[in-house]
Each structure stands twice: as C-alpha cells, then as structure tokens.
Amino acid sequence: MILIHTPSAKEVAAYLDLFRAALPQHRFISLDEMTAPEAVRYVITWGPPPALFARLTKLEAVFALGAGVDKLLARDDLLPATPIYRLLDGGMAQQMSEYIRFGVLSYQRHMDVYRRQQAAGVWKMLAPKLPADVRVGVLGLGEIGSAVAQALAADSYQVSGWSRSPRQVPGVDCLFGDEGLDELLVGSEVLACVLPSTPQTQGLLNAQRLAALPPGAMLINAGRGDLLDEDALLALLDAGHLRCAQLDVFASEPLPHGHRLWQHPAVTVTPHIAAITLREEAVRQIAANLERLVAGEEAQGRVVRERGY
C-alpha cells in the first residue's frame, strides 16, 4: 500500500488519479483512507503531519514531492535507516533557470533602479550594459544549479559556480571549498543561490560573506531561507553596499506580516515559487523508482543523510 499526502486535499486527489493511472497494479491511498497503517510500505509526500511516520511500522521508503528534503531529515518520527528519495528535477531546473535569469536580466537592464525612480517620479536614463559585462556567481552546482549556470552562460554572462567539492560544468568557471567561495563572492556582481539546506549551508550567507560582494551587487536567493542572515542583508541594502535583492525563500514562511523585507524598496519578494514541482514529471520519476524498488533494484535520487541531500 502506498500513501500519498500533501497539505492540499485537492493536490492529493490529483496525485492519486495520476499514480493510479500510472501504476494500476498498486494501491494508492490518501491519509483519510488509511485504516491499516501497518500495511503502508511507501509514502509519497510533501509536508507530512507530525508523528505520521511513527504509525507506519512497516514503512520501507519515503518519496519527497520536491528536491528539498531538509524538513524530512529533521523529523524525529522517521527512522534514520528509512531511505528517502528526492526528485532529481521534476521540471524544476527550467523554472529555476527562468527565475534566476529574470533576476540577472533585471539587474543588467537596471529595472530595480527604474522601479525606484518610478516611485519617486524620476525620469533618468542609465547607461546600458551587455550580458558579457555582468559577472554572475551561482552557489550550488547540483542538477538544478548546473542547469542554471549553463543557461546563464548561454546568455553570454560571465558565470562562475561554487560547490563544496570539485565539479565541472561546461562554460562555467567552477570553484570549490572555502577559498573558492571567497573568490566567487568578491567577483560576483550578481550572486544567485540555489543551495539546499544542510548543516554546512545554514547561515552560509552571513554578514561577513555578504559584505564581501562588490559594491552595487545583487543577491538572488532561491535555495533555502536559513542560508541567509536577513538582518545583515537589510543592513547592507540600507547602507547602499548592495543594490538590490530578489528573494524567494525566507527563514520563516510565509514571510511574516510587518517584516521589513516586504516594504524595502530594493527587495523583490516572491512566495517560494522559483521552481514548483510539476505533477506529471514527479509522477513519472516516482513511479519509475517504485518499480525499481519492487523489482529489488536501487532507486534514483536517494538522499545521503550525512550530506543533507
């Protein structure tokens, strides 16, 4: 038996229809239909309720309906030995590339400045910049980050990328380790972050590292909110060291009413929409993985708990 759960009943119903059509030989149920928790072997989920996994005594694996698994790894009701599988893409790489490219293009064409000029009633043209004149740093070179970096390089931006261990991405100057991070920061007019939340990345963009960005730089964070010191960002924006920020993720979500980020003239806020799981692609990946597990084979996208992804 396979349990499907998300906080949205409408979304659960849509996933049930898709999975039942894809794998009619298996029984898929919602949480409301679960009368025998001990019969559940697999869970496909996003945002499961507290203590759910403690009830599933025969659970063999959990499939996340997304690329981020930090909240699943933090669960105290999920045994460390239980495998967790994440989506490798699910249609998110293209969406993330579009989101980051939108921010970089806005920076290149001074759109953030023009929005502030509009609010002040100022008519002033600024000197244009070509893509080749803009240096972009991408934090995170996994499946999605590599796709983002390559898309930016194809747009003719000067692209550097950073990861903890060495990577090779065509058209991208790849850096790694602490020294590589320092080099990336000082050379990035636009810093785009697509890192996951792990013990190593939490708090990575602190006051010192944000201040290492060149004057007039832009920050785009579409990774996880706990990577960023929001107060330090606001201080650097207020001081004029950073020009603008485009933020899709936050330490607390939804972003609390009254938070300064909502009203700051140099900040664009989006509600965690940079890359949303596409149902059909997610079902295709997870269905294939389920078939592999049933056949006694290893599935793709298994999370390495020590790394956090």
C-alpha positions in Angstrom: 0.0 0.0 0.0 1.3 3.5 -0.9 0.2 6.6 1.0 0.1 10.0 -0.7 -0.1 13.1 1.4 0.3 16.9 0.9 -1.4 19.7 2.9 -3.7 20.3 0.0 -6.6 17.8 -0.4 -7.1 18.9 -4.0 -3.5 18.2 -4.7 -3.7 14.8 -3.1 -6.7 13.9 -5.2 -4.8 15.0 -8.4 -1.8 12.9 -7.4 -4.0 9.9 -6.6 -5.5 10.0 -10.1 -2.1 10.2 -11.8 -0.4 7.5 -9.8 -3.4 5.1 -10.1 -3.3 5.6 -13.8 0.5 5.1 -14.0 0.7 2.1 -11.7 -2.8 0.4 -11.6 -1.3 -2.7 -10.1 -0.5 -0.9 -6.8 -2.9 0.5 -4.3 -2.6 4.2 -3.6 -4.5 5.9 -0.7 -4.9 9.2 1.0 -4.4 9.8 4.7 -8.2 9.8 5.2 -8.4 6.4 3.6 -5.7 4.9 5.8 -7.4 2.3 8.1 -4.4 0.0 8.4 -1.2 2.0 9.0 0.8 -1.2 9.3 0.0 -2.0 5.6 1.7 1.1 4.3 5.0 0.3 2.6 5.8 3.6 0.9 4.9 7.3 1.4 4.8 10.0 -1.3 4.6 13.3 0.5 5.3 17.0 0.9 4.6 18.5 4.4 3.5 15.3 6.2 1.7 15.9 9.6 3.5 15.3 12.9 4.1 11.8 14.1 2.8 10.3 10.9 5.8 8.0 10.3 5.7 6.6 13.8 2.4 5.0 12.9 3.8 3.3 9.8 5.6 0.3 11.3 6.3 -1.4 8.0 7.5 1.7 6.1 10.2 0.9 3.5 10.8 4.2 1.9 9.7 7.9 1.6 9.5 9.8 -1.7 9.6 13.6 -1.4 7.5 15.6 -3.8 10.3 18.1 -4.3 14.1 18.5 -4.4 14.4 19.8 -0.8 14.4 17.2 2.0 15.7 19.2 5.0 12.3 19.1 6.8 12.1 15.3 6.3 15.6 14.8 7.6 14.7 16.8 10.7 11.8 14.6 11.6 12.1 12.7 14.9 9.4 10.1 13.8 11.4 8.9 10.7 13.9 6.2 11.4 17.5 7.0 10.2 17.5 3.7 8.3 14.5 4.6 6.3 15.5 5.6 2.7 14.4 9.0 1.5 14.3 9.7 -2.2 14.1 13.2 -3.7 13.1 14.4 -7.1 16.2 14.9 -9.3 14.4 17.6 -11.4 10.6 17.3 -11.7 10.6 20.1 -14.2 12.3 22.4 -11.7 15.6 23.1 -13.5 14.0 25.1 -16.3 11.8 27.0 -13.9 14.7 27.8 -11.6 16.8 28.9 -14.6 14.0 31.3 -15.7 13.7 32.7 -12.2 17.4 33.4 -11.9 17.7 34.7 -15.5 14.9 37.1 -14.8 16.7 38.5 -11.8 20.0 38.8 -13.6 18.4 40.5 -16.6 16.6 42.9 -14.3 20.0 43.8 -12.8 21.7 44.1 -16.2 18.9 46.4 -17.5 18.7 48.4 -14.2 15.0 47.5 -13.8 15.3 47.7 -10.0 16.6 51.2 -10.2 13.9 52.2 -12.7 11.2 50.9 -10.3 12.5 53.1 -7.5 12.8 56.0 -9.9 9.1 55.5 -10.9 8.0 55.6 -7.3 9.9 58.9 -6.9 8.7 60.4 -10.2 12.2 60.5 -11.6 12.9 60.3 -15.4 16.5 59.3 -15.8 18.1 57.0 -18.4 21.0 54.9 -17.3 23.9 53.6 -19.4 23.2 50.1 -20.7 25.3 47.0 -20.0 25.8 44.0 -22.2 25.4 40.5 -20.7 29.2 39.9 -21.2 29.8 42.8 -18.8 27.9 41.2 -15.9 29.7 38.7 -13.6 27.3 36.2 -12.1 28.1 33.7 -9.3 26.0 30.6 -8.8 26.1 29.0 -5.3 25.3 25.3 -5.7 26.2 23.1 -8.7 23.9 20.1 -8.3 21.5 19.1 -11.0 19.5 22.4 -10.8 22.4 24.7 -10.1 24.4 23.3 -13.0 21.4 23.9 -15.3 21.1 27.5 -14.0 24.8 28.2 -14.5 24.8 26.8 -18.1 21.6 28.8 -19.0 23.3 32.0 -17.8 26.5 31.1 -19.7 24.4 30.6 -22.9 23.0 34.1 -22.3 26.7 35.3 -22.6 27.1 36.3 -18.9 30.4 35.7 -17.2 29.5 32.8 -15.0 31.3 31.3 -12.0 29.9 28.5 -9.9 30.7 27.1 -6.5 30.3 23.8 -4.8 31.8 22.1 -1.7 33.6 19.5 -3.8 35.1 19.9 -7.3 32.7 20.0 -10.3 33.0 20.5 -14.0 30.2 22.4 -15.8 30.8 23.4 -19.5 31.1 27.1 -20.0 31.3 27.8 -16.2 34.3 28.7 -14.1 33.9 26.2 -11.3 35.2 26.9 -7.8 35.0 24.8 -4.6 35.9 24.9 -1.0 36.4 27.8 1.4 38.9 29.6 -0.8 36.7 29.1 -3.9 33.8 30.6 -2.0 35.8 33.7 -1.1 36.9 34.1 -4.7 33.3 33.7 -6.0 31.9 36.3 -3.7 34.4 39.1 -4.4 33.9 38.5 -8.2 30.1 38.3 -8.3 28.0 41.4 -9.3 25.0 39.1 -9.0 25.1 36.2 -6.6 22.4 33.6 -7.2 21.9 30.9 -4.5 20.3 27.6 -5.2 21.9 25.6 -2.4 19.8 23.2 -0.3 19.5 23.5 3.5 22.2 21.3 5.2 24.2 21.7 8.4 27.0 23.0 6.2 25.0 25.6 4.4 22.8 27.0 7.2 23.9 30.6 7.9 26.4 30.5 5.0 25.4 34.0 3.7 26.3 35.8 6.9 27.2 39.5 7.3 30.9 38.9 6.6 30.2 37.0 3.3 27.5 39.3 2.1 29.9 42.3 2.7 32.5 40.5 0.5 30.3 41.1 -2.5 31.4 44.1 -4.6 29.6 47.4 -4.0 26.4 47.6 -6.0 25.9 43.9 -6.2 22.6 42.0 -6.2 21.6 38.9 -4.3 19.1 36.3 -5.6 18.2 33.6 -3.1 16.1 30.7 -4.4 17.7 28.0 -2.3 16.6 27.9 1.3 15.8 30.7 3.7 18.1 29.5 6.5 21.1 30.1 4.3 20.8 33.9 4.7 21.2 36.4 7.5 18.2 38.6 6.6 19.1 41.3 9.1 22.6 41.5 7.6 21.2 41.7 4.1 18.9 44.6 5.2 21.8 46.4 6.8 23.9 46.2 3.6 21.0 47.3 1.5 20.3 50.3 3.8 24.0 51.2 3.7 24.0 51.1 -0.1 26.7 48.4 -0.3 24.2 46.1 -2.0 22.0 47.4 -4.8 19.1 45.0 -4.6 17.8 41.6 -3.7 15.3 39.1 -5.2 14.2 36.6 -2.6 12.0 33.6 -3.0 12.7 31.8 0.3 12.8 33.0 3.9 13.8 31.9 7.4 10.1 31.9 8.3 7.5 31.1 5.6 5.1 32.7 4.8 7.1 35.9 5.3 5.6 37.4 8.5 3.4 40.5 8.0 5.3 43.6 9.0 8.7 42.2 8.1 10.9 44.9 6.6 11.6 42.8 3.5 8.0 43.3 2.4 8.4 47.0 2.1 12.1 47.6 1.3 12.4 49.5 -2.0 15.4 47.4 -3.1 13.8 44.0 -2.4 11.6 41.9 -4.6 9.7 39.2 -2.7 8.2 36.1 -4.3 6.3 33.4 -2.4 8.6 30.3 -2.8 7.6 29.9 -6.5 11.0 29.9 -8.2 10.7 26.2 -9.0 7.5 24.3 -8.4 7.1 20.6 -8.8 5.3 19.6 -12.0 2.9 16.8 -11.1 3.2 14.8 -14.3 7.0 14.8 -14.2 7.1 14.0 -10.5 4.7 11.0 -11.0 6.9 9.7 -13.9 10.0 9.8 -11.7 8.5 8.4 -8.6 6.6 5.7 -10.5 9.8 4.5 -12.1 11.5 4.5 -8.8 8.7 2.5 -7.2 9.0 -0.1 -9.9 12.8 -0.3 -9.3 12.3 -0.9 -5.6 9.6 -3.5 -6.1 11.9 -5.3 -8.5 14.7 -5.3 -5.9 16.7 -2.6 -7.7 18.1 0.6 -6.3 16.1 3.7 -7.0 17.4 7.1 -8.2 17.7 10.2 -6.0 18.4 8.5 -2.7 19.3 11.1 -0.1 22.6 10.8 1.7 21.7 11.9 5.2 25.3 12.9 6.1 25.3 15.4 3.2 21.7 16.6 3.8 20.6 16.0 0.1 
